[in-house]
């Protein structure tokens, strides 16, 4: 019985000493990860912006080509003979 009581007292003493120990600083390692994540977000944003510009330029070129085709086709239909109406 005395061994059990001695073990319990030693356990409580160890738990009390552990609870009063200062915590390890965990905030220091997270700072570089936060900066890296921010840099990754910025790079992704720049990539998306560049892709959007490329798509916009491609659409603009396609619209200009379509307009040129339309202008080129207009005089051909204007010079076609018109059927007589009676």
Secondary structure, DSSP 8 states (H G I E B T S, - for coil): -HHHHHHHHHHHHHHHHHHTS-----HHHHHHHHHHHHHHHHHHHHHHHHHHHHHHHHHHHHHHHHHHHHHHHHHHHHSS------
